[in-house]
Amino acid sequence: MKMKLKRYALCKVPRYICLFYLAIITGRARGAPNDNCTSATGVENFPFVDNVDTTQATFDSLALSCNVDGHKTDGNSVWYRWNPASDLDVLITTEGSTRNDLNASNAPLDTAIGVYTGDCSNLVEVACVDIGLSDQLYFTATAQETYYIKIGEYLGGVGGGNFQFGIIEPPPPEQFVRESVRDGISQPMINIATIQSRKLRKKTTSIQFPSAESRFSSQMRSLVPEPPSTRTVTPLMMQDEGFGITGKRKPVGKQKKDMSKVDVLQIFDGVENSDNAQQLGSVYAPPDPSGDVGMEHYVQMSYLVSEIFDKNGNSVLGPFPNSLFWTGLGGACENTDRGVPIVLFDEETKRWLVGVFAYPADVTVDGPFSICIAISETSDPTGRYFQHEFHFTGIGFPDYPKFGFATGTITLMANAFKLGYVGTLLGAIDKKEAMTDGKTSIIVYNLGIGEFGFVSGDNDGPVFENVPPTFVTLNRFAVGTFGSSIGMWEIHPDFDAPVKSKILKVASIDVDPYNPDLCNAVRERCIDQPEWAPRLEAVTDRLMARAQIRNFGATKTIVVSHTIDATGNSPECVNAGFGTKKAGVRWYEFRNKNDSGWKLMNQETFSPDGDHRWMSSIAMTAKGEICLGYSISSMNRYPSIGVAATTNKGKKRPALGEAVVYDGNIDQHVQTSANRWGAYSAMAIDPVDDSCWYTQEYAKPNIPFGERFGWGTKIVQFDPSKKDSKKKSSKKDSKTKSSKKDSKGAR
């Protein structure tokens, strides 16, 4: 009886722990047949599939570098050994793996895959994936190489299950063709937004919780690999106590010398979180600022609101909700504001493009989901817009949409979600049709969950022919966490006969190896701030928007950037904080001469001191100069904004020179509301004078909301080549938010 009571008490713990201890007590502890590298199951044929019960498989201390949530290892793992007879592009998959615990029998099992070379005493990881539940790893295998493949369960999992394992031929990307479901043309924005402004002045703005659909937004939106539920959509009323700023600021280190090789022409304030409160009744984070410059205007969009400026930084229209671009269209595009906006200026047609995702209040995991685009009728962004809504129901929720312009097309990239991540979407919209109020179509390909980290190519000219829809990616799932190549894909659309359309991977280009792993934290929450404020997320798993294309005729260029570990192999990192490596910006310049194929021309890891630099955006001027913008922070530097530039002199470009255009050490504010700093910023090139325009966020207390939910944005114009031009404003911003609002009220 006594022994029975002990067993009953023991089995009150989770089943897998119970089974483990019972096995030890009864002397029956054992692993699966292929529990260890030395007993790996041999893969004799291709394709190969297997099923194994891993409930009894043991813990493996060999780390998988791509495991999420900072565990960096896995449990209940099994091993396979493979010697391919020839070079092969393969898909390694755990699709169909299920749990067998009592609480969720046959539910999907959360797996991870690692591929190694060498031998069991000295394994070298060459590929790794852990992006959700069942995983898929696209991998190029070399003939006669010996590969050891480890399939494990996420360490925070349930203790094994039934693993379905396969090495198979990759399926072709799945094609979807969708016609727009709503189309129209708006009234002039100057009329719509002015009416909206008058309505707001007649009522008192209240701060409230987001509606049910906004809470659903936080569940749906995601940055892989963390589940979608962690995307921050933060209502003000979730503050624990009080408003405003309290406490005395701590002194910081010596001020940085300006290393500027750029001429800063003007800096002015863009939208801020208090604009969300005024327009929509709540404050939100992060801002995700996007902006572009046209013939006479600069248009900025943030998470939920937009504003239009003239080129002297004066507010012409706004702030106003993003949904006003779709006024009169109906549906989710007009009636909801969801976030992740993009604005672009097409230098070929002199038109503006704005785009967002949308879904209604009664949405489920099956939809309906929409992509909304609006294209201006002329070069005036305050005029009328052609409006279109595309349904993505059945394809997946199109998170993180990025757009671009190519020959005859508008490009779209998005990350698709259903119950989890289901793949990268690459698409092409008929540009000619989109610039009318009639139906238009989109051709979309789902590359599957083995691909991630893309940005859309966006052509700034001056030649606009012969630029197919182009997309650039890190290739990380093909080469493991320590990346060493960049991939490029193209769509060749046929809108008259979509079945004849093609999608091709046109290049995989070797670059200097890079490591996106900055610290042992969820989603690389590794960016230090002073005052021991929460670390900010670095977003190192993807290229940063946008992949800017320049077509000079005989030669095309692409420039693109992302965040990496800039400390290299050194364990030391001066001023970058405790327990974290230093984030730096890696940028690339690729060239394609006479359509002979894309090749690497230049690359640099920009990290001139001990501070973190991240959340970058890059573009090339028509003269061939490089302009780069980014955030800066460390334990000794309050979040700041930097820009850098290099001239076009010879094959090897000079190193970038930097200007800190917003020095956070002056105002000394930190972000305390969330770890999310944002997902992107925006660098644009002026089509008139070839200057560079950059927008980025900064930490700002928004009265009366305080620092906890405060952010603002800056817009900076600079020139990398002119040294003596007269500046339009100082770094202390002669154009303040209050002066902007005064000028609006006087109109």
C-alpha positions in Angstrom: 0.0 0.0 0.0 2.8 2.3 0.9 4.6 1.7 -2.5 1.3 2.3 -4.3 0.9 5.7 -2.7 4.4 6.7 -3.7 3.7 5.7 -7.4 0.4 7.6 -7.3 2.2 10.7 -6.0 5.0 10.4 -8.6 2.5 10.1 -11.5 0.8 13.4 -10.6 3.6 15.1 -12.6 3.5 15.2 -16.4 3.3 11.9 -18.1 6.7 12.1 -19.8 8.5 12.8 -16.5 6.6 10.0 -14.9 7.6 7.5 -17.6 11.2 8.6 -17.3 11.4 8.1 -13.6 9.4 4.8 -13.7 11.8 3.6 -16.3 14.8 4.3 -14.0 13.0 2.7 -11.0 12.2 -0.5 -12.9 15.6 -0.7 -14.7 14.0 -0.3 -18.1 15.5 3.1 -19.2 16.3 2.9 -22.9 16.4 5.1 -25.9 15.1 4.7 -29.4 17.1 2.4 -31.8 18.7 5.5 -33.4 18.9 7.5 -30.2 22.5 8.5 -30.7 24.7 9.7 -33.5 26.7 6.4 -33.4 23.5 4.4 -33.9 22.1 6.6 -36.6 19.7 4.9 -39.0 21.2 4.6 -42.5 19.4 6.3 -45.3 19.7 3.8 -48.2 17.4 5.2 -50.8 16.1 8.6 -52.1 13.4 9.6 -51.5 13.4 8.2 -47.9 10.6 8.2 -45.3 10.5 6.8 -41.8 8.4 6.8 -38.7 9.8 6.4 -35.2 8.3 6.6 -31.6 10.6 9.0 -29.7 8.8 8.8 -26.3 11.8 6.8 -25.0 14.4 8.8 -26.8 16.9 10.5 -24.5 18.0 14.1 -24.2 20.8 15.2 -26.5 23.1 18.0 -25.3 24.4 18.8 -28.8 23.0 22.3 -29.4 20.8 23.1 -32.4 21.7 26.7 -33.1 18.3 27.6 -34.5 16.2 26.4 -31.5 13.8 29.2 -30.4 13.3 30.8 -27.0 17.0 30.7 -26.2 17.0 27.0 -25.3 19.6 26.3 -28.0 19.2 22.5 -27.6 16.5 19.9 -27.9 15.1 16.8 -26.3 13.9 13.3 -27.4 16.2 13.3 -30.5 16.9 10.6 -33.0 19.6 10.4 -35.7 20.0 9.5 -39.4 23.1 9.0 -41.6 23.1 9.8 -45.3 25.6 9.5 -48.2 23.9 11.0 -51.3 25.1 9.4 -54.6 24.8 12.7 -56.4 24.3 16.4 -55.8 20.7 17.0 -54.9 18.3 19.7 -53.9 16.2 18.0 -51.2 13.5 18.8 -48.7 14.0 17.3 -45.2 10.7 17.3 -43.4 8.9 16.3 -40.2 5.5 17.1 -41.6 2.9 14.8 -39.9 4.8 14.3 -36.6 2.3 14.0 -33.7 2.3 14.1 -29.9 1.3 11.0 -28.0 0.9 12.5 -24.5 -2.5 11.9 -22.8 -3.4 15.6 -23.0 -3.1 16.1 -26.7 -2.8 12.7 -28.5 -2.2 13.1 -32.3 -1.8 16.9 -32.0 1.1 18.3 -34.0 4.6 17.8 -32.5 7.0 20.7 -32.2 10.2 19.5 -33.9 13.6 20.9 -34.9 16.0 19.6 -37.6 19.8 19.8 -37.6 22.2 18.6 -40.4 25.9 18.0 -39.7 29.0 16.9 -41.4 32.2 15.3 -39.9 32.0 12.3 -37.6 30.1 11.6 -34.4 33.1 12.8 -32.3 33.4 16.1 -34.2 30.2 17.2 -35.8 29.9 20.5 -37.7 26.4 22.0 -38.1 25.7 23.0 -41.7 21.9 23.6 -41.6 19.2 24.0 -39.0 15.6 24.9 -38.8 13.1 25.4 -36.0 10.3 27.7 -37.1 7.1 26.4 -35.7 5.6 22.9 -35.2 6.5 20.5 -38.1 9.5 21.8 -40.0 10.8 21.7 -43.5 14.4 22.3 -44.4 15.4 23.0 -48.1 18.9 21.7 -48.4 21.5 21.2 -51.2 23.3 17.9 -50.6 26.8 17.2 -52.0 27.6 13.8 -53.6 29.5 11.4 -51.4 29.4 13.7 -48.3 28.4 12.0 -45.1 25.5 13.8 -43.4 24.2 13.2 -39.9 20.7 14.4 -39.5 19.2 15.0 -36.0 15.5 15.3 -35.5 14.6 16.5 -32.1 11.7 18.0 -30.1 11.7 21.6 -28.9 13.1 21.4 -25.4 10.0 23.0 -23.9 7.9 20.3 -25.4 5.9 17.3 -24.1 8.4 14.5 -24.1 8.5 13.0 -27.6 5.9 11.5 -29.9 5.7 9.9 -33.3 8.2 11.4 -35.6 7.5 11.4 -39.4 10.8 11.9 -41.1 11.5 12.3 -44.8 14.2 13.3 -47.3 12.2 14.0 -50.4 12.3 16.0 -53.7 11.1 19.5 -53.0 7.6 20.2 -54.4 7.3 23.1 -56.8 5.9 26.4 -55.3 2.1 26.4 -55.2 0.5 29.0 -57.5 -2.6 31.0 -56.7 -4.3 33.5 -59.0 -6.6 36.0 -57.5 -8.7 38.8 -59.0 -9.4 41.8 -56.9 -12.7 41.6 -55.0 -13.3 45.3 -54.6 -12.2 48.1 -56.8 -12.9 51.9 -56.9 -11.5 55.4 -57.0 -11.5 57.7 -54.0 -12.4 61.3 -53.6 -9.4 63.6 -53.3 -7.5 62.8 -50.1 -7.3 66.5 -49.2 -11.1 66.5 -48.9 -11.4 63.1 -47.0 -8.7 63.8 -44.5 -9.9 67.4 -43.9 -13.4 66.1 -43.1 -11.9 63.5 -40.7 -9.9 66.3 -39.0 -13.0 68.4 -38.4 -14.8 65.4 -36.9 -12.0 64.8 -34.5 -12.0 68.4 -33.3 -15.7 68.1 -32.4 -15.2 65.2 -30.0 -13.0 64.4 -27.0 -10.5 61.6 -27.7 -10.7 58.8 -25.2 -8.1 56.1 -24.6 -9.6 52.6 -24.7 -8.7 49.0 -25.1 -8.4 47.7 -28.7 -11.5 45.9 -29.9 -11.8 42.2 -30.3 -10.4 42.3 -33.8 -7.3 44.3 -32.5 -6.7 41.6 -30.0 -7.0 39.1 -32.8 -4.4 41.1 -34.7 -1.9 40.5 -31.9 -2.6 36.7 -32.1 -2.2 36.6 -35.9 0.8 38.8 -36.5 4.2 37.3 -36.0 7.8 37.5 -36.6 9.1 33.9 -37.1 10.2 32.0 -35.1 8.1 33.2 -32.1 4.4 32.2 -32.2 2.1 34.9 -33.6 0.6 35.7 -30.2 3.6 37.7 -29.2 3.3 40.5 -31.7 2.8 43.6 -29.7 -0.4 45.7 -30.1 -0.4 47.5 -26.8 -3.4 49.6 -25.5 -2.6 52.4 -23.2 -4.9 51.1 -20.5 -2.5 48.1 -19.9 -0.2 50.5 -18.0 0.3 49.4 -14.4 0.3 52.9 -13.0 0.7 56.6 -13.6 1.7 58.7 -16.6 4.6 60.8 -17.5 8.3 60.5 -16.7 9.6 60.0 -13.2 13.1 59.8 -11.7 16.3 61.5 -12.5 18.2 60.5 -15.6 21.6 58.9 -15.1 24.6 60.6 -16.7 26.0 58.9 -19.7 29.5 58.6 -21.2 31.4 61.1 -23.3 29.6 62.4 -26.3 30.5 60.8 -29.6 32.4 62.8 -32.2 30.6 63.4 -35.4 32.3 61.3 -38.1 30.0 62.8 -40.7 30.9 62.5 -44.4 27.4 63.4 -45.3 25.6 66.8 -45.5 22.5 66.8 -43.4 20.0 69.1 -45.1 17.0 69.0 -42.7 15.4 67.0 -39.9 11.8 67.2 -38.8 9.3 65.3 -36.8 7.0 62.7 -38.4 4.0 60.9 -36.8 4.1 59.9 -33.1 2.1 57.6 -30.9 -0.1 60.4 -29.7 -1.4 60.7 -33.2 -2.7 57.1 -32.9 -4.5 58.2 -29.7 -6.0 61.3 -31.4 -7.1 59.5 -34.6 -8.0 56.0 -33.3 -8.4 56.2 -29.5 -5.5 54.0 -28.5 -1.7 54.0 -28.6 0.2 51.2 -30.2 3.7 49.8 -30.6 5.9 49.4 -32.6 5.5 52.2 -35.2 7.1 50.4 -38.2 7.7 53.7 -40.1 7.6 53.7 -43.9 8.2 56.7 -46.1 9.1 57.8 -49.7 9.8 61.0 -51.5 8.2 62.2 -54.8 8.3 65.2 -57.0 7.0 67.7 -54.4 6.1 65.7 -51.3 7.2 63.3 -48.7 4.6 60.7 -47.6 5.1 58.9 -44.3 3.0 55.9 -43.0 3.3 54.4 -39.5 1.6 51.5 -37.8 -1.9 53.0 -38.2 -1.6 56.6 -39.3 -0.2 58.6 -42.2 1.0 62.2 -42.8 1.9 64.1 -46.0 4.6 66.8 -46.0 6.0 69.2 -48.5 9.8 69.0 -49.2 10.5 71.7 -46.6 9.1 69.5 -43.8 5.7 71.3 -43.5 2.7 69.2 -42.9 0.3 69.3 -45.9 -2.2 66.7 -44.8 -2.7 64.6 -41.7 -2.1 62.8 -39.5 -5.0 60.6 -40.6 -5.9 56.9 -40.3 -4.3 54.7 -43.0 -7.8 53.4 -43.9 -8.8 56.7 -45.4 -6.9 55.8 -48.5 -9.7 53.2 -49.1 -12.7 55.5 -48.2 -15.7 54.5 -50.3 -14.3 51.0 -51.2 -16.1 49.2 -48.4 -15.0 46.0 -46.7 -12.1 45.5 -44.4 -9.8 47.9 -46.3 -12.0 50.9 -45.6 -13.4 49.8 -42.2 -10.4 48.6 -40.3 -6.8 49.8 -39.4 -4.4 46.9 -38.9 -0.9 48.1 -39.4 2.4 47.1 -41.2 1.9 49.8 -44.0 4.2 50.5 -46.9 4.3 53.6 -49.1 6.4 53.8 -52.3 6.8 56.3 -55.2 7.0 54.9 -58.7 9.6 57.0 -60.6 8.4 55.6 -63.9 4.7 56.6 -63.7 5.1 59.3 -61.0 2.4 57.6 -58.9 2.2 56.8 -55.2 1.5 53.3 -53.9 0.2 52.5 -50.4 -0.4 49.0 -49.1 -1.6 47.2 -45.9 -3.2 44.0 -44.9 -6.7 43.9 -43.5 -9.3 41.5 -42.0 -12.8 42.1 -40.5 -13.9 41.9 -36.9 -15.3 38.4 -37.2 -12.2 36.9 -38.7 -11.1 33.3 -37.8 -7.9 31.4 -38.5 -9.4 30.5 -41.9 -10.0 34.2 -42.8 -11.1 36.3 -44.5 -7.8 38.0 -45.1 -7.0 40.8 -47.5 -4.2 42.8 -49.1 -5.2 46.4 -49.8 -3.4 48.6 -52.3 -4.2 52.2 -53.4 -2.4 54.0 -56.3 -2.6 57.7 -56.8 -4.1 59.1 -59.9 -1.3 61.7 -60.3 2.0 62.6 -58.7 0.0 64.5 -56.1 -0.4 62.3 -53.0 -3.3 64.5 -51.7 -5.4 63.7 -54.8 -7.5 60.6 -55.8 -6.5 57.0 -55.5 -7.4 53.9 -57.4 -8.3 51.3 -54.8 -8.1 47.5 -54.9 -8.7 44.6 -52.4 -7.4 41.1 -52.9 -8.7 38.2 -50.8 -6.0 35.8 -49.4 -8.4 33.4 -47.8 -7.3 29.9 -48.5 -3.7 31.1 -49.0 -3.1 32.3 -45.5 -2.9 35.5 -43.4 -0.4 37.7 -45.4 1.8 39.1 -42.6 4.6 41.6 -43.0 3.7 42.6 -46.6 6.4 44.3 -48.6 5.9 45.9 -52.1 8.0 47.1 -55.0 7.9 48.2 -58.6 9.2 46.2 -61.6 8.5 46.2 -65.3 4.8 46.1 -65.8 4.2 44.8 -62.2 3.9 45.6 -58.6 5.7 43.1 -56.5 4.4 41.6 -53.2 6.2 39.6 -50.5 4.4 38.3 -47.4 4.8 35.7 -44.7 1.7 33.4 -44.7 0.1 32.1 -41.5 -2.8 29.7 -40.7 -2.5 27.9 -37.4 1.2 28.5 -37.8 3.7 29.7 -40.4 2.9 28.1 -43.8 5.4 29.7 -46.1 6.8 32.8 -47.9 4.5 34.3 -50.5 6.0 36.0 -53.6 3.6 37.7 -55.9 3.1 40.0 -59.0 0.2 42.4 -59.5 -0.7 43.7 -63.0 0.6 47.3 -62.8 -1.4 48.7 -65.8 -4.7 47.3 -64.5 -3.9 48.5 -60.9 -3.7 52.1 -62.2 -7.4 52.0 -63.0 -10.6 51.6 -61.0 -11.4 48.3 -62.7 -10.5 44.7 -61.8 -6.8 43.7 -61.5 -5.2 40.4 -60.8 -2.3 39.0 -58.7 -0.3 35.8 -59.3 1.1 34.5 -56.0 3.5 31.6 -55.2 3.9 29.9 -51.8 7.5 28.7 -51.5 6.6 26.7 -48.3 8.0 26.9 -44.8 11.5 26.1 -45.8 12.0 29.6 -47.2 12.0 32.8 -45.1 13.6 36.2 -44.8 12.7 37.8 -48.1 12.2 41.4 -49.2 10.7 42.7 -52.5 12.8 44.3 -55.1 11.9 47.9 -56.0 13.2 49.6 -59.1 14.1 53.3 -58.9 15.3 53.5 -62.5 16.4 55.4 -64.4 15.6 52.6 -66.9 12.4 50.7 -66.3 12.4 48.0 -69.0 13.7 44.5 -68.5 13.3 44.4 -64.7 11.3 41.3 -63.8 9.7 41.0 -60.3 12.7 40.3 -58.1 13.0 39.1 -54.5 16.1 38.7 -52.3 16.5 36.4 -49.3 19.2 35.5 -46.7 19.2 31.8 -47.7 19.5 31.0 -44.0 17.4 27.8 -44.0 19.7 26.5 -46.7 23.0 27.1 -44.9 22.1 27.1 -41.2 22.3 29.9 -38.7 25.8 30.9 -39.7 24.8 32.2 -43.2 27.2 32.7 -46.1 25.0 33.3 -49.1 22.2 35.5 -50.5 19.5 34.1 -52.7 17.6 35.9 -55.5 14.3 34.8 -57.1 12.3 36.1 -60.1 8.7 35.8 -61.2 8.0 35.9 -65.0 4.2 36.6 -64.9 1.8 36.1 -67.8 -1.4 37.8 -66.7 -3.3 36.7 -69.8 -2.4 33.0 -69.2 -1.3 32.7 -65.6 -0.6 29.0 -65.9 2.3 30.0 -68.2 3.9 32.1 -65.5 7.1 31.0 -63.9 9.0 31.5 -60.7 12.7 30.8 -60.6 15.6 31.0 -58.2 18.1 32.8 -60.3 21.1 33.2 -58.0 22.7 32.0 -54.8 25.6 34.3 -54.2 28.4 33.6 -51.6 29.1 36.4 -49.2 31.2 36.8 -46.1 29.8 34.5 -43.4 27.5 36.1 -40.9 26.0 35.2 -37.6 22.6 36.6 -36.7 22.7 35.1 -33.1 23.4 38.0 -30.7 22.4 36.5 -27.4 20.5 33.7 -25.7 17.1 35.4 -25.9 13.7 35.1 -27.6 13.7 36.8 -31.0 17.2 38.3 -30.4 16.1 40.6 -27.6 19.7 41.7 -27.3 19.8 45.5 -28.0 20.9 47.2 -24.8 19.5 50.5 -23.5 20.8 52.7 -20.7 19.2 52.5 -17.2 18.9 48.7 -17.5 15.8 49.3 -19.6 14.3 46.2 -21.4 16.5 45.0 -24.2 15.1 45.6 -27.7 14.6 43.0 -30.5 17.2 43.0 -33.2 15.1 41.2 -35.9 18.1 39.4 -37.4 16.2 36.6 -39.2 15.5 38.6 -42.4 16.7 41.2 -44.8 15.6 44.7 -44.1 13.3 46.5 -46.5 13.8 47.4 -49.1 15.9 45.6 -51.8 16.4 48.7 -54.0 17.1 48.0 -57.7 18.8 50.5 -60.0 18.6 49.8 -63.7 21.3 51.8 -65.5 20.7 50.0 -68.8 23.6 47.7 -69.4 24.1 47.3 -65.7 21.5 46.6 -62.9 22.3 46.9 -59.2 20.7 45.7 -56.0 21.6 47.0 -52.6 20.2 45.4 -49.4 21.1 45.2 -45.7 20.5 43.2 -42.5 21.6 43.0 -38.9 24.3 40.6 -37.8 26.8 39.9 -34.9 29.5 42.5 -35.5 31.9 41.1 -32.8 33.0 38.2 -35.0 34.7 35.5 -32.9 35.7 37.8 -30.2 34.0 37.2 -26.8 34.5 40.8 -25.9 32.3 43.7 -26.8 33.2 47.1 -25.5 30.1 49.2 -24.5 27.6 46.8 -26.1 26.3 45.6 -22.8 26.4 42.6 -20.5 25.8 39.1 -21.9 25.1 40.1 -25.5 27.1 40.5 -28.6 27.2 43.7 -30.6 24.7 44.2 -33.4 26.0 45.7 -36.7 24.7 46.4 -40.1 25.9 44.2 -43.0 25.2 45.7 -46.5 25.7 44.4 -50.0 25.9 45.7 -53.5 25.1 43.2 -56.3 25.5 43.9 -60.0 24.2 42.2 -63.1 26.0 43.3 -66.3 24.4 42.7 -69.7 22.0 40.1 -68.0 25.0 37.8 -67.4 23.8 37.1 -63.8 23.9 38.7 -60.4 27.4 39.0 -58.8 28.6 40.5 -55.5 30.3 43.8 -56.1 30.7 45.2 -52.5 30.0 44.2 -49.0 30.7 45.8 -45.6 29.8 45.2 -41.9 29.2 48.7 -40.6 30.1 48.9 -36.9 32.5 51.8 -36.2 32.4 51.6 -32.3 31.0 49.6 -29.4 27.3 50.6 -29.9 24.6 48.4 -31.5 23.4 49.4 -34.9 20.3 47.7 -36.3 16.9 48.1 -38.1 18.6 49.5 -41.2 17.4 50.5 -44.7 19.7 51.2 -47.7 19.4 52.8 -51.1 21.6 53.9 -54.0 21.4 57.4 -55.6 21.3 57.8 -59.4 24.9 58.9 -59.1 25.8 55.5 -57.6 26.3 56.7 -54.0 25.2 54.5 -51.1 22.9 55.9 -48.3 22.3 53.9 -45.2 20.1 54.6 -42.1 19.7 52.7 -38.8 19.0 52.8 -35.1 21.9 53.1 -32.5 21.8 52.1 -28.8 23.9 50.6 -26.0 24.3 50.7 -22.3 26.0 54.1 -22.7 23.9 55.5 -25.6 20.3 56.2 -25.5 18.4 55.1 -28.6 19.6 57.3 -31.5 19.3 57.6 -35.2 22.3 57.4 -37.5 22.8 57.8 -41.3 25.9 56.9 -43.3 27.0 57.3 -46.9 29.8 56.4 -49.3 30.7 57.8 -52.7 30.9 55.9 -56.0 34.7 56.0 -56.6 36.2 53.0 -58.3 35.5 49.3 -57.9 36.1 49.4 -54.1 34.0 51.9 -52.3 35.4 54.0 -49.5 34.2 53.1 -46.0 30.9 54.6 -44.9 31.0 57.9 -43.0 28.4 58.5 -40.3 26.3 61.3 -38.9 24.2 60.8 -35.8 21.1 62.8 -36.8 19.2 62.2 -33.6 21.4 61.9 -30.5 19.4 60.1 -27.8 22.0 61.2 -25.2 20.6 64.7 -25.3 17.0 63.9 -24.4 17.8 60.6 -22.6 14.7 58.5 -23.2 14.4 54.8 -23.3 11.6 52.5 -24.4 10.0 50.6 -21.6 6.6 49.5 -23.1 7.8 46.5 -25.1 10.8 44.7 -26.4 9.7 45.3 -30.0 11.5 48.3 -31.5 9.9 47.7 -34.8 10.3 45.6 -37.9 11.7 48.1 -40.5 12.6 51.6 -41.4 12.8 53.3 -44.8 15.5 54.9 -47.0 14.3 56.7 -50.2 16.0 58.7 -53.0 14.7 62.0 -54.2 13.8 61.7 -57.9 14.4 65.4 -58.4 17.8 66.2 -56.7 19.1 62.7 -55.8 19.3 63.4 -52.1 18.6 60.7 -49.5 15.5 60.7 -47.2 15.3 58.4 -44.2 12.6 57.8 -41.5 13.2 56.0 -38.3 11.6 55.8 -34.8 13.0 57.1 -31.5 12.0 56.9 -27.9 9.8 59.8 -26.9 7.4 60.4 -24.0 4.0 61.1 -25.4 2.1 63.4 -23.0 0.0 62.3 -21.2 0.9 58.8 -22.0 4.5 58.9 -20.6 7.6 57.1 -21.7 6.2 53.6 -21.2 4.1 53.8 -24.4 6.0 56.7 -26.1 7.6 56.8 -29.5 8.1 59.4 -32.2 9.6 59.4 -35.7 12.1 61.6 -37.4 12.5 62.3 -41.1 15.9 63.3 -42.3 17.1 64.5 -45.7 20.9 64.4 -46.4 23.3 64.4 -49.3 26.3 62.2 -49.4 28.2 64.3 -51.9 27.5 68.0 -51.3 29.6 69.5 -48.4 28.8 73.2 -48.3 25.0 73.5 -49.0 23.0 75.6 -46.6 21.1 73.5 -44.0 17.4 73.9 -43.8 17.2 73.0 -40.1 19.4 72.2 -37.2 19.8 68.8 -35.4 17.6 70.2 -32.6 14.6 70.4 -35.0 13.3 73.8 -35.8 10.1 72.1 -36.9 8.5 70.6 -33.9 5.4 68.6 -33.5 3.5 71.5 -32.0 4.4 73.9 -34.8 3.2 71.3 -37.3 -0.2 71.1 -35.6 -0.4 74.9 -35.4 0.2 75.1 -39.1 -2.5 72.5 -39.7 -5.0 74.4 -37.6 -4.4 77.5 -39.6 -5.3 75.9 -42.9 
